[in-house]
Each structure stands twice: as structure tokens, then as C-alpha cells.
Amino acid sequence: MTTTVSANRKGDRRERELVNALDDAGFAVMRAPASGAATERELPDVLAGDGETFYAIEAKSSAGDPIYLTGEEVEALLFFAQNFGAKARIAVRFDREDWYFFHPGDLYTTDAGSYRVKKETALADGTDFPEFVGETEKVTLGEVAAGSGEAGGDGVDPEVKERREILEAVRDGHMPVEDALDVL
């Protein structure tokens, strides 16, 4: 019982942390009362909007183990979001990491009908907090390379272009500094 109470307190603390971060980013935001425990209706953990986009968010955290959601949790989130006119999102946070966001349809579905997010998946494929709140936009190296060619990049030295791509890969965390030094 103590473990469950401790886990619930940590989950509540993480939800408040997410609410405060969204508030700091300029969103109107609120936590739902006990996510359905205080009412018979299934409610998302967090409602947030910036005047243009509205989100119904189910928030989950873990020390490092995969995060699981039941099929019922996801169905209730999708039902509420659709009826409320919001976008459904799953927010996950692993210890010593930031929040990452997923559309429920992008989550791995187990044979038992549950949904799972591994830490590696969150870091590789999730929408990070700055992108979620509109502070940054994810750009792939292919888009960067295509953009430099389309923007009059005909006169760009291929060696300079390659160096730029390597440095951007290091900046974005796709390549360790040591590997970049070896290539350069």
C-alpha cells in the first residue's frame, strides 16, 4: 500500500510539474480533479490551450521502466478529447528527462490491448516539450540538406555542406562529439 501511495504522490507531483511548465509557456491550463476518482466521468489528467489549440492530456511518469496505459484509459481520453474539441495527447516523463508527447495512435499496442512507451521511444520519436509548446520545430537532416539546395545552394561547397550537417547532427544529439571529430 505504501508503494502505491508513494507512486500516486509522485504522479500527482509530476502532473503539477507539467501544469506549471505549460502555464509558464503561456497556456491556460488545469489539472482535472483526481483524473476521474473524484467523479464518475473519466477525465484526462490535464486540459491545456493556447487560444488556438486545445489539448486533453493523459500524463504518466516512470523511473525508467516502460510506461503502460490500459486500452480503457486511452479510449476514455480519445472520447473526451473528441467531445471537448481537443487534441488527445499522452505525456510521458522518465526520471532525469523532459516531458515527451504522443498522439495515442502513435503508441505501441501490446497483444493484450494495452499501450506502451519505452524511454528510448520517447527520446527518439516523442515530441519534446519545446516543440509541443511551439518554441522549436523538429527538422530532419534531410530537410536541412534539401532546404540548402532549394535556397540557391547550387554554389555551396559540398565539403562545407557536409561539415554543417555533421555539426547539426552533434547539436541535435544524433552524433557523439567524438564521432564528429573523427569525421571532420
N, C-alpha and C positions, 0 to 999 in steps of 0.2 A: 504494500500500500504506500509506503514512504517513497518508493521509486516512482510510482505513478503520480503522486502529489508533486514530487520534485520535477518530474518531466513536464507536468502541467504548468508549474510555475515558470519553468524555462520557456515553454511555448508561449505563455502569456507575455513574458518579458520580451521575447523575440517579436511578437505581434506589435507590442507597444513601440519597439525599436523601429519596425517598418513604418508604422503610422507616423512617428516623429520624423523619419527620413523623408517620407512623402510630403509631409507638411512643410518641412524645410525647403523642399523642391518646388513649392508653390501650389501643391494640390490641396483641394478641400478633401478632407479625409476623416473617416471614423471607423472605430472597431465595432463590430456587431456584438451585442450582449451575449457573451459566452458561446458564441457560434452555434446557437440552436439549443443549448442546455437550459437557457432561461425562458425559452419559448418553444412551442410545439412546431414552429416553422423552421425549416433548415435554412440557415443564413450563412453567407460567406463570412470569413474572418474580418475582412476589411473592404470598405467601399471607398473609392477614390475617384476624383475627377478634376480636370484642369479647365473646365469650361467648354472643351471641345470633345474630349474623350473621357469616357467613364468606365471604370473597372470594378468588377466583383472579383475579389482575390481570396483564394484559399492559401494560407501561409503555413509552411511546415519547416521544421529545422531538425538538424541531426548533428551529432558529434563527428560523424564520418561514415556511418552506415548508410546504405541506400534508404531513401525516403519512399514510403509506400502510402498510397491513398486507396481507399476502397472504391469500388465502382459506384456505390451509393453516394459517396462524398462528391465524386466528380459529376454524377448525374444531377445531384441537387444544385451544385454550383452552376452547371450549364442551364438548368431550368430557371434558377433565379436570375442569372445574367440576361437570358433571353427576355424574360418578362419585365425586367427592370430597364432594359435597353442599354446594358453594359457589356463590355467585353470580358469574358471569363479568362482569368489567369491563375496559374499555380505559381506561387512564390516559394522558392526554396533557399535555405541558408544552411551551409555547413560551417562548423566552427572554424574560425580564423579566415573565413571567406565572406564575400559580399552577398547580397541578395541576387538571385537569378530568377527570371520569369519565363514561363512556358504557357503556350496555349494548350489546353487539355488534350487536344488531338495530336500534339507533338510528343506526348509521353509514351514510353514503352508500356505495352499492355501485357500482363502476365497471363499464363494459361488459365489461372483462376479468376481472371477478370479484374484484377487489381491494377493499379498504375504504379510505375516505379521510376524514380530518378536517382541515378548514381552520381556521386560527386564529379567524376570525370565527365559525365554527360553534361552536367550543369555548367562546368567550366568551359567545355568545348562548344556546346550548342545553345546554351541558355542566353537570353537577353540580359545583359548586366544592368545594374541599377542606373548608371548614367545614360545608357541608351534608352532604357524604359521611360525615364522622365524627360527625354528629349535633349539632353545635354550633349550627347555624341551620337554618331551614326556609324554602324558597323560597315566597313568597307573591306572587300576581299582584295588580295594581291592582284588577282586577275582584273578586277575593276580598276585598280590603280594603274596597272600596265596599259589597259585598254584606254583609259582616260588620257594618259600622257600621249598615246598615239593619235587620238582623236583631236586633241587640243593643239594641233600643229607640232606634234612631237617628231615629225619627219627628220628634223635636223638634230635630234637628241643622240648623243654618242651612246652606243649600246653599252659600253663599259660603265658610263655614268648611270645609265638606267639600271643596270644590274646592281651597282653599289647602292642606289636608292632603295631598290626592292629588298636587299639584304638588311639595310638599316631599318626599314619599315617592319620587316619580319621580327627583328630584335625588339623594336619598340612595342609591337603588338603581342610579344610573348610567344611567337611561333618558332623562334630560333634562339638557342642559347648564345650568349656573347662569345663564348669560346669558339663555337662553330663559325660564327660570323668572322672572327679574327682569322681563322684558318682559310676561309673562302676569300677574304679580302687580301 
